Amino acid sequence: MTRSRRAWWHEGMELRELRAFVAVVEEGGLSAAARRLHVSQPALSQTVGGLERRLGVKLLVRGSTGAHATEAGTALLAEARAVLARHDQALRVMARYAGPGGGALRIGIPLELPSGLLDPALAELSEAHPDTRVQARHLSTAEQLAALRSGDLDLGFLRERPPGQEFDALLVVREELGVLLSAEQAAELGGPGGIALDALGDLQWVGFPRSGSPAWYDELTAVLRGHGLDLGPEAPHGQELIADVKLAAVASGRAFALAPPDWQQPLPDHVTWSPLAGHPLVRRTWAVWPADSHRRDLARFVAALDRPPGT
């Protein structure tokens, strides 16, 4: 199997679907896109169809002369390219810390990890262990935990701290979540201290599947329900909450989504972020690694994460 094909099958599901969609639009048809991605045409068609079902919109018009994007597909295309570019840039940044002949430090990363969190630790790791190569994978909390237990990851960034003594953990990020709303809804519901959770009762929550991070999902939904919100059906298993899904739903004026104040995704003019009054929702991210690990490079990386910036 070629390197490009291995990359295709091992990327996170949301990246795989976005990469497939972009390839079809850029190549103007399924056949050429399938050759570019080293997959079969039926498999590619199934992947793009799955993305359309996941988002609930038709993205492509297929015909005898090829395929072209619908209005919704054109809107997604720019966002998909931006997501893929950020992902590829992250891999390039990490590649700068790789050294020849060293072992791999395999790290799991969730969506929406704050920018700049890893840079100081990676720089210190590169200086202390120049032969260590960093390999990053975008995975949910549940997927990272499974990979840690199977030995496929050396360290993960999880939204919940695993119980028991199997793993060590370090709290690395604490984020007070705010709310994404249409500008009209934000103007109507906003108060001097932000927007109260109770005021969002008439809107639909754009949530993530519980399977991705069960403990965090249960903590979050308990707070939302405690403020009288009807959350509706749970998001389907495997449906990652990427930025385009949040923004598309919020822009309708009938939904709200949660995001940290330094959310990196650019907001359209008709969507705004507001703090929640009283800061009732706090998202924590833990660095988690096997308690029996004796790797010196991993220990150095964790120590750098635990050090305040600038020290």
Secondary structure, 3 states (H helix, E strand, C coil): CCHHHHHHHHCCHHHHHHHHHHHHHHHCCHHHHHHHHCCCHHHHHHHHHHHHHHHCCCCEEEECCEEEECHHHHHHHHHHHHHHHHHHHHHHHHHCCCCCCCCEEEEEECCCCCCCCCHHHHHHHHHHCCCCEEEEEECCHHHHHHHHHHCCCCEEEECCCCCCCCEEEEEEEEEECEEEEEHHHHHHHCECCEECHHHHCCCEECCCCHHHCHHHHHHHHHHHHHCCCCCCCCCCCCCCCCHHHHHHHHHCCCEEEEECCCCCCCCCCCEEEEEECCCCCEEEEEEEEECCCCCHHHHHHHHHHCCCCCC
